[in-house]
Structure formats: structure tokens, C-alpha cells
Amino acid sequence: MDRALYVAASGAAETLRQQAVNSNNIANAGTTGFRAQLLSSQAKAIQGPGLPTRVNAIGADLGWDSSGGAMQTTGRDLDVALRQDAWLAVQGADGSEAYTKAGDLQIDATGQLRTAGGLAVLGDGGPITVPPASTLKIGGDGTITVQPQGQSAATLSAIGRLKVVTAKPEQLQRGTDGLMHAKNGVTLDPASGQFLASGTLESSNVNLPEAMVQMISLSRQFEAQTKLMKATEDNASAASTITRLGS
């Protein structure tokens, strides 16, 4: 009974955690550039005195799904999709440099280039500010070219370049802010060549049908674990009654 209770209780807690992760994946199935978090758990024996009968289910961090999402043509000049190993540098809420695949960019009221989530997009010299312009183009190497308002097309000028780095999945870790960060001790190299396509967005890589099936499976798993805890409680009560009757 002791073993069953530990397995069921810790398993139910881990199932709830996995359900939260899976729900977050489902909620972001429509988020541009989102990378799904992977689910896993493992059994771990409780260390301490007594018989080795108590086992906990604990979470195993498998990281995130590094596969790419589908490419969608939008025709919008401020939409960019990056190649598989390229990541756009942005300024996180805490001021640190972070990385994203969300290429649905916009210009705010002050002229600062931001992601759709409001994060400042970084260039080689820091956050990028765009002057009033009639047109704006982003080249395959991240160079931003504008035609200043009131001037002819012959006055096109480059105002900056998106900061884009090259990173392998094992060099990055997902932060609590949902952005990717370089792992401790890892220095990421600038991307080179033609690393983005303008007028295109990369969709989330969440497999929605698979995630929905996973949600149902986890719900059934949690139900089975709670039933096991109830059965263990009933067995313990029955055993206690038998003990009292025999005394």
C-alpha cells in the first residue's frame, strides 16, 4: 500500500504538471515561431531508511521541439522568417538579450522596431529605431532599407541591420519568459549569408491533433491515479478494521 500510494500521488502531481505544459503548447498553436515544449517523466526511488518500496514520479526536462514550423507567405514587408539555425535577437523584459523565431515585426509610435509581443528588436548597435519612411524593406541578410517620407525612391538608405545569431538546439534553453537564451558559457555567432525571407512568417511547430490526443491521455491517466489513491485508502481502512476485530 505504501508503494502504491507514493506511485499514485507523485504520478498524479507529475501528470498535472505535464497537462499544464501540454495546455501551454495548445494555447500557442497559433503563435508565430513558437517551439513546443516536450513532455516526459521518470520514476525515482525515495532515498532514506526503510525498505526501498517508495517511488516518486518526477519530471524529466527534454527541452523543446527544435523542428521548424510551416512557412506562410504574407507579403507584408515587416514579416520575416528565419532559416532553421538562425534566431532573431530581442531585448527581454529584464533587459537581457534573448532570441525568438517570431518575425511578425511592427513599428511603435516612437519609431522603435518591436515584435508583435512588444519586445524591442536588436540591431548591431542596440534597439532599432526606424525614421518616418514611405517604404521599408528587409533584405535577406537582415539589412533594413527605407525610403524617407517625401523623398524619391533614389534616396533609399540603409538604417541598420537586424541582429541574428546562429544557434544549435543544444546551445539554447527556454526561459520562463518563453524566449530562448544562450546556455551558460555559450557564445553565439552572428548569422551570415542570406538567413531570412521577407514577407513570410514561420508558424508554430505544435502538432495540434497530437497535443489534443495527449491532453485526453493525460486526463485519463490522472483519473486512474486518483482512483488508485482512493483504492489504497479503502484498503488501509479495511486492514485497520480487521486489525481491530482481531484484538
C-alpha positions, 0 to 999 in steps of 0.5 A, spaced: 500 500 500 505 504 501 508 503 494 502 504 491 500 510 494 507 514 493 506 511 485 499 514 485 500 521 488 507 523 485 504 520 478 498 524 479 502 531 481 507 529 475 501 528 470 498 535 472 504 538 471 505 535 464 497 537 462 499 544 464 505 544 459 501 540 454 495 546 455 501 551 454 503 548 447 495 548 445 494 555 447 500 557 442 498 553 436 497 559 433 503 563 435 508 565 430 515 561 431 513 558 437 517 551 439 513 546 443 515 544 449 516 536 450 513 532 455 516 526 459 517 523 466 521 518 470 520 514 476 525 515 482 526 511 488 525 515 495 532 515 498 532 514 506 531 508 511 526 503 510 525 498 505 526 501 498 518 500 496 517 508 495 517 511 488 516 518 486 514 520 479 518 526 477 519 530 471 524 529 466 526 536 462 527 534 454 527 541 452 523 543 446 521 541 439 527 544 435 523 542 428 521 548 424 514 550 423 510 551 416 512 557 412 506 562 410 507 567 405 504 574 407 507 579 403 507 584 408 514 587 408 515 587 416 514 579 416 520 575 416 522 568 417 528 565 419 532 559 416 532 553 421 539 555 425 538 562 425 534 566 431 532 573 431 535 577 437 530 581 442 531 585 448 527 581 454 523 584 459 529 584 464 533 587 459 537 581 457 538 579 450 534 573 448 532 570 441 525 568 438 523 565 431 517 570 431 518 575 425 511 578 425 515 585 426 511 592 427 513 599 428 511 603 435 509 610 435 516 612 437 519 609 431 522 603 435 522 596 431 518 591 436 515 584 435 508 583 435 509 581 443 512 588 444 519 586 445 524 591 442 528 588 436 536 588 436 540 591 431 548 591 431 548 597 435 542 596 440 534 597 439 532 599 432 529 605 431 526 606 424 525 614 421 518 616 418 519 612 411 514 611 405 517 604 404 521 599 408 524 593 406 528 587 409 533 584 405 535 577 406 541 578 410 537 582 415 539 589 412 533 594 413 532 599 407 527 605 407 525 610 403 524 617 407 517 620 407 517 625 401 523 623 398 524 619 391 525 612 391 533 614 389 534 616 396 533 609 399 538 608 405 540 603 409 538 604 417 541 598 420 541 591 420 537 586 424 541 582 429 541 574 428 545 569 431 546 562 429 544 557 434 544 549 435 538 546 439 543 544 444 546 551 445 539 554 447 534 553 453 527 556 454 526 561 459 520 562 463 519 568 459 518 563 453 524 566 449 530 562 448 537 564 451 544 562 450 546 556 455 551 558 460 558 559 457 555 559 450 557 564 445 553 565 439 555 567 432 552 572 428 548 569 422 551 570 415 549 569 408 542 570 406 538 567 413 531 570 412 525 571 407 521 577 407 514 577 407 513 570 410 512 568 417 514 561 420 508 558 424 508 554 430 511 547 430 505 544 435 502 538 432 495 540 434 491 533 433 497 530 437 497 535 443 489 534 443 490 526 443 495 527 449 491 532 453 485 526 453 491 521 455 493 525 460 486 526 463 485 519 463 491 517 466 490 522 472 483 519 473 486 512 474 491 515 479 486 518 483 482 512 483 488 508 485 489 513 491 482 512 493 483 504 492 489 504 497 485 508 502 479 503 502 484 498 503 488 501 509 481 502 512 479 495 511 486 492 514 485 497 520 478 494 521 480 487 521 486 489 525 481 491 530 476 485 530 482 481 531 484 484 538 
